[in-house]
Amino acid sequence: MLVILGLFTCFLSVLYMTAPSIRKYFAGGVCRTNVQLPGKVVVITGANTGIGKETARELARRGARVYIACRDVLKGESAASEIRADTKNSQVLVRKLDLSDTKSIRAFAEGFLAEEKKLHILINNAGVMLNTYSKTADGFETHIGVNHLGHFLLTHLLLERLKESAPSRVVNLSSVVHHAGKIRFHDLQGEKYYCSGFAYCHSKLANVLFTRELARRLQGTGVTTYAVHPGVVTSELFRHSFLLCLLWRFFSLFLKSTWEGAQTSLHCALAEGLEPLSGKYFSDCKRTWVSSRARNNKTAERLWNVSCELLGIQWE
């Protein structure tokens, strides 16, 4: 027993001694572009915390007019105040957006369109993870409802403004766990079988498929779109899982910071010459491979049609 304890202690010692090198490896790519954004308008969902907040900070630093679209307005105002002070950019605004309620999504879009004549960058950043089974205000399982359908509807409502402002971009945050996902059309709401981990994976696959089909339909419009894996990041996304919170604290030295996690979103929002790669999936600021399910055009088109049907919209 003492031998095992000694070996475990040695292992931990080596692990933490090599932590700086491991951290450097996992830090990933950095957005290198120097593009400035005066006069540009950006909407970022869930930008009151985590990766979204760091993305908003950098875009504000580059001169953009940034809308933090989030459910918790008080937390959003706190984040906006911090960003305004840090970047000396007063054009950081907060608007209410609850992606689990289509009425809130429509209200946000209506207010934004009345307020702004341009929209150059839409970053669908918000998300939920590992929730116990629940449904949105409209009866959708929460992961697919918030992570996919909420952003699907938001993009639909803002798309004409994006087209009018072209060249413009839509960035959808997905995850490497989309590889474990499957679009279960026979049980999209998880009523027959539900596992919170797989529900998250399914929703992240939906993000990649949405990006793929959106790019196909937007060819020639000047609007391009990209799916992003931000990396394994220290964030509040794991707040619904006590076990993962503990593991994340233990391994925090080896996880990306929120600043590092924001780099690929920034790359896809800003990098020059990215237009030919519309619809592709990025990680560590470069294009990377996706699962075979994420490359299935028939599934992507069917998901698009089913999403329109569930939301009661027509989107050709």
C-alpha positions as CSV (number, residue, x, y, z in Angstrom):
1,M,0.0,0.0,0.0
2,L,2.8,2.4,0.9
3,V,4.5,1.5,-2.4
4,I,1.4,2.4,-4.4
5,L,1.0,5.6,-2.4
6,G,4.6,6.5,-3.1
7,L,4.3,5.8,-6.8
8,F,1.1,7.9,-7.0
9,T,2.8,10.8,-5.2
10,C,5.7,10.6,-7.6
11,F,3.3,10.6,-10.5
12,L,1.6,13.7,-9.2
13,S,4.9,15.4,-8.7
14,V,6.1,14.7,-12.2
15,L,2.7,15.8,-13.6
16,Y,2.8,19.1,-11.9
17,M,6.5,19.7,-12.7
18,T,5.7,19.2,-16.4
19,A,2.5,21.2,-16.2
20,P,3.9,24.3,-17.9
21,S,5.0,22.3,-21.0
22,I,1.7,20.5,-21.1
23,R,-0.2,23.7,-20.8
24,K,1.8,25.2,-23.7
25,Y,0.9,22.2,-25.8
26,F,-2.8,22.3,-25.0
27,A,-3.0,26.1,-25.4
28,G,-3.6,25.7,-29.1
29,G,-3.5,28.3,-31.8
30,V,-3.7,32.1,-31.6
31,C,-5.7,34.5,-33.8
32,R,-2.9,36.4,-35.6
33,T,-4.9,38.8,-37.7
34,N,-4.6,42.5,-37.1
35,V,-7.9,43.4,-38.6
36,Q,-9.6,46.4,-36.9
37,L,-13.4,46.7,-36.6
38,P,-14.4,50.4,-36.4
39,G,-18.0,50.8,-37.7
40,K,-18.6,47.0,-37.5
41,V,-21.5,45.5,-35.5
42,V,-21.2,42.2,-33.7
43,V,-23.7,40.0,-31.8
44,I,-22.4,37.3,-29.5
45,T,-24.7,35.0,-27.6
46,G,-23.8,34.1,-24.0
47,A,-21.0,36.7,-23.9
48,N,-21.6,37.5,-20.2
49,T,-19.1,34.8,-19.2
50,G,-16.4,32.4,-20.4
51,I,-15.3,32.2,-24.0
52,G,-18.0,34.5,-25.2
53,K,-16.9,37.3,-22.8
54,E,-13.3,37.0,-23.9
55,T,-14.4,37.1,-27.5
56,A,-16.5,40.2,-26.9
57,R,-13.5,41.8,-25.1
58,E,-11.2,41.3,-28.1
59,L,-13.7,42.5,-30.7
60,A,-14.5,45.6,-28.6
61,R,-10.7,46.2,-28.3
62,R,-10.6,46.2,-32.1
63,G,-13.3,48.9,-32.2
64,A,-16.5,47.0,-33.0
65,R,-19.9,47.8,-31.6
66,V,-20.6,44.6,-29.6
67,Y,-24.0,43.3,-28.4
68,I,-23.8,40.9,-25.5
69,A,-27.0,38.8,-25.9
70,C,-27.6,36.8,-22.8
71,R,-30.3,35.5,-20.4
72,D,-28.8,37.0,-17.2
73,V,-28.9,40.8,-18.0
74,L,-27.3,41.7,-14.6
75,K,-24.4,39.5,-15.3
76,G,-24.2,40.8,-18.8
77,E,-24.1,44.4,-17.6
78,S,-21.3,43.5,-15.2
79,A,-19.3,41.9,-18.0
80,A,-20.0,44.8,-20.4
81,S,-18.9,47.3,-17.7
82,E,-15.6,45.4,-17.3
83,I,-15.0,45.2,-21.1
84,R,-15.8,48.9,-21.6
85,A,-13.3,49.8,-18.9
86,D,-10.7,47.4,-20.2
87,T,-11.0,48.4,-23.9
88,K,-12.0,52.1,-23.6
89,N,-14.8,51.2,-26.0
90,S,-18.2,52.5,-24.8
91,Q,-20.0,50.6,-27.6
92,V,-20.5,47.4,-25.6
93,L,-24.2,46.8,-25.1
94,V,-26.3,44.2,-23.4
95,R,-29.6,42.8,-24.5
96,K,-31.9,40.1,-23.1
97,L,-31.9,36.8,-25.0
98,D,-33.1,33.5,-23.6
99,L,-32.4,30.8,-26.2
100,S,-34.7,28.4,-24.4
101,D,-37.7,30.6,-25.3
102,T,-38.6,31.4,-29.0
103,K,-40.6,34.4,-27.8
104,S,-37.4,35.9,-26.2
105,I,-35.4,35.1,-29.4
106,R,-38.0,36.9,-31.6
107,A,-38.1,39.8,-29.2
108,F,-34.4,40.2,-29.2
109,A,-34.2,40.0,-33.0
110,E,-37.1,42.5,-33.4
111,G,-35.4,45.0,-31.0
112,F,-31.9,44.5,-32.6
113,L,-33.3,45.0,-36.2
114,A,-35.0,48.2,-35.1
115,E,-31.9,49.5,-33.5
116,E,-29.2,48.5,-36.0
117,K,-29.0,48.8,-39.7
118,K,-25.9,46.6,-40.0
119,L,-24.7,43.3,-38.7
120,H,-21.3,42.0,-39.7
121,I,-20.5,39.2,-37.3
122,L,-22.9,36.8,-35.5
123,I,-21.2,34.5,-33.0
124,N,-23.6,31.7,-31.8
125,N,-21.6,31.0,-28.6
126,A,-24.0,30.3,-25.8
127,G,-24.7,26.7,-24.8
128,V,-25.9,24.3,-22.1
129,M,-24.2,21.1,-21.0
130,L,-25.1,18.0,-18.9
131,N,-28.5,19.2,-17.8
132,T,-30.8,16.8,-16.2
133,Y,-33.7,16.1,-18.5
134,S,-35.8,19.2,-19.0
135,K,-37.6,21.0,-21.8
136,T,-37.6,24.5,-23.1
137,A,-40.5,26.9,-23.0
138,D,-41.5,25.5,-26.4
139,G,-41.3,21.9,-25.4
140,F,-37.9,21.0,-26.9
141,E,-35.3,18.9,-25.0
142,T,-33.0,21.6,-23.5
143,H,-29.7,20.6,-25.2
144,I,-31.1,20.5,-28.8
145,G,-33.5,23.3,-28.0
146,V,-30.9,25.8,-26.8
147,N,-27.7,24.7,-28.5
148,H,-29.2,24.1,-31.9
149,L,-32.8,25.3,-32.4
150,G,-32.3,28.5,-30.5
151,H,-29.4,29.6,-32.6
152,F,-31.0,28.2,-35.8
153,L,-34.0,30.6,-35.2
154,L,-31.8,33.5,-34.2
155,T,-29.7,33.2,-37.4
156,H,-32.8,32.9,-39.5
157,L,-34.2,36.1,-38.0
158,L,-31.0,38.1,-38.5
159,L,-29.9,36.7,-41.8
160,E,-31.3,39.4,-44.0
161,R,-29.3,42.0,-42.0
162,L,-26.2,39.9,-42.4
163,K,-26.8,39.8,-46.2
164,E,-27.3,43.5,-46.4
165,S,-24.0,44.0,-44.5
166,A,-21.9,41.5,-46.5
167,P,-19.2,40.5,-46.4
168,S,-20.3,39.1,-43.1
169,R,-19.8,36.0,-41.0
170,V,-21.7,33.5,-38.8
171,V,-19.6,31.5,-36.3
172,N,-21.2,28.5,-34.6
173,L,-19.5,27.0,-31.5
174,S,-19.5,23.3,-31.6
175,S,-17.2,20.7,-30.0
176,V,-15.0,17.8,-30.7
177,V,-17.6,15.7,-28.9
178,H,-19.7,15.9,-32.0
179,H,-17.8,12.8,-33.0
180,A,-19.9,10.9,-30.4
181,G,-23.2,12.5,-31.6
182,K,-26.0,11.2,-33.7
183,I,-29.1,12.9,-35.0
184,R,-31.8,10.6,-33.7
185,F,-34.7,11.8,-35.8
186,H,-37.0,9.2,-34.3
187,D,-36.3,10.6,-30.8
188,L,-35.0,14.1,-31.3
189,Q,-36.4,15.3,-27.9
190,G,-34.9,12.4,-25.9
191,E,-38.3,11.2,-24.7
192,K,-37.6,7.5,-25.4
193,Y,-34.0,7.5,-24.1
194,Y,-32.0,10.3,-22.5
195,C,-28.4,10.6,-21.4
196,S,-27.2,14.2,-20.7
197,G,-23.7,13.5,-22.0
198,F,-25.0,12.1,-25.3
199,A,-27.7,14.8,-25.6
200,Y,-24.9,17.4,-25.5
201,C,-22.9,15.4,-28.2
202,H,-26.0,15.2,-30.4
203,S,-26.5,19.0,-30.1
204,K,-22.9,19.7,-31.1
205,L,-23.2,17.5,-34.1
206,A,-26.3,19.5,-35.0
207,N,-24.2,22.7,-34.9
208,V,-21.7,21.3,-37.4
209,L,-24.5,20.0,-39.7
210,F,-26.3,23.4,-39.5
211,T,-23.0,25.2,-40.4
212,R,-22.5,22.9,-43.4
213,E,-26.1,23.3,-44.8
214,L,-26.1,27.1,-44.1
215,A,-22.9,27.5,-46.1
216,R,-24.4,25.6,-49.0
217,R,-27.5,27.8,-49.0
218,L,-25.6,31.1,-48.6
219,Q,-23.2,30.6,-51.6
220,G,-22.9,33.8,-53.5
221,T,-24.5,36.0,-50.8
222,G,-21.3,37.3,-49.2
223,V,-22.2,35.6,-45.9
224,T,-19.9,32.8,-44.8
225,T,-20.2,30.5,-41.8
226,Y,-17.8,28.4,-39.7
227,A,-18.1,25.8,-37.0
228,V,-15.6,25.9,-34.1
229,H,-14.2,23.6,-31.5
230,P,-12.8,26.0,-28.8
231,G,-10.9,23.3,-27.0
232,V,-11.2,22.0,-23.5
233,V,-11.7,25.2,-21.6
234,T,-12.0,26.2,-17.9
235,S,-15.5,27.7,-18.0
236,E,-18.9,27.6,-16.4
237,L,-20.3,25.2,-18.9
238,F,-19.8,22.3,-16.5
239,R,-21.7,23.9,-13.7
240,H,-24.5,21.3,-13.9
241,S,-22.1,18.4,-13.2
242,F,-20.6,18.2,-9.7
243,L,-18.2,15.4,-10.7
244,L,-16.9,17.3,-13.8
245,C,-16.5,20.4,-11.7
246,L,-14.2,18.5,-9.4
247,L,-12.2,16.9,-12.2
248,W,-11.9,20.3,-13.9
249,R,-10.5,21.8,-10.8
250,F,-8.0,19.0,-10.4
251,F,-6.8,19.2,-14.1
252,S,-7.2,23.0,-14.5
253,L,-3.5,23.4,-15.1
254,F,-3.9,21.4,-18.3
255,L,-7.0,23.1,-19.6
256,K,-7.3,26.2,-21.9
257,S,-8.0,29.5,-20.3
258,T,-11.1,31.3,-21.6
259,W,-8.8,33.7,-23.5
260,E,-7.2,30.7,-25.3
261,G,-10.6,29.1,-25.9
262,A,-11.7,32.3,-27.6
263,Q,-8.9,32.3,-30.2
264,T,-10.5,30.0,-32.8
265,S,-13.8,31.9,-32.6
266,L,-11.9,35.1,-33.2
267,H,-9.9,33.5,-36.1
268,C,-13.1,32.5,-37.9
269,A,-14.7,35.9,-37.3
270,L,-11.7,37.9,-38.4
271,A,-9.1,36.1,-40.5
272,E,-8.6,37.3,-44.0
273,G,-9.2,34.9,-47.0
274,L,-11.3,32.4,-45.1
275,E,-14.3,32.7,-47.4
276,P,-13.5,29.6,-49.5
277,L,-13.7,27.5,-46.3
278,S,-17.2,28.5,-45.5
279,G,-19.1,25.6,-43.9
280,K,-15.9,24.0,-42.5
281,Y,-15.0,23.0,-39.0
282,F,-12.1,24.7,-37.1
283,S,-10.0,23.9,-34.1
284,D,-6.9,25.7,-32.8
285,C,-7.3,28.3,-35.5
286,K,-7.1,25.9,-38.4
287,R,-9.5,23.7,-40.4
288,T,-9.7,20.2,-39.0
289,W,-11.6,17.0,-39.8
290,V,-15.1,16.1,-38.7
291,S,-16.9,12.8,-38.2
292,S,-18.5,11.0,-41.1
293,R,-22.0,11.9,-39.7
294,A,-21.0,15.6,-39.8
295,R,-20.2,15.2,-43.5
296,N,-23.6,13.7,-44.4
297,N,-25.3,16.2,-46.7
298,K,-28.6,14.3,-46.6
299,T,-28.7,14.4,-42.8
300,A,-27.8,18.1,-42.8
301,E,-30.7,18.9,-45.2
302,R,-33.1,16.7,-43.3
303,L,-32.1,18.4,-40.0
304,W,-32.6,21.8,-41.6
305,N,-36.1,20.8,-42.7
306,V,-37.1,19.3,-39.4
307,S,-35.8,22.3,-37.5
308,C,-37.9,24.6,-39.7
309,E,-40.9,22.4,-39.0
310,L,-40.3,22.4,-35.2
311,L,-39.9,26.2,-35.2
312,G,-42.8,26.9,-37.5
313,I,-40.7,28.8,-40.0
314,Q,-40.0,28.7,-43.8
315,W,-36.4,29.1,-44.7
316,E,-35.5,28.2,-48.2
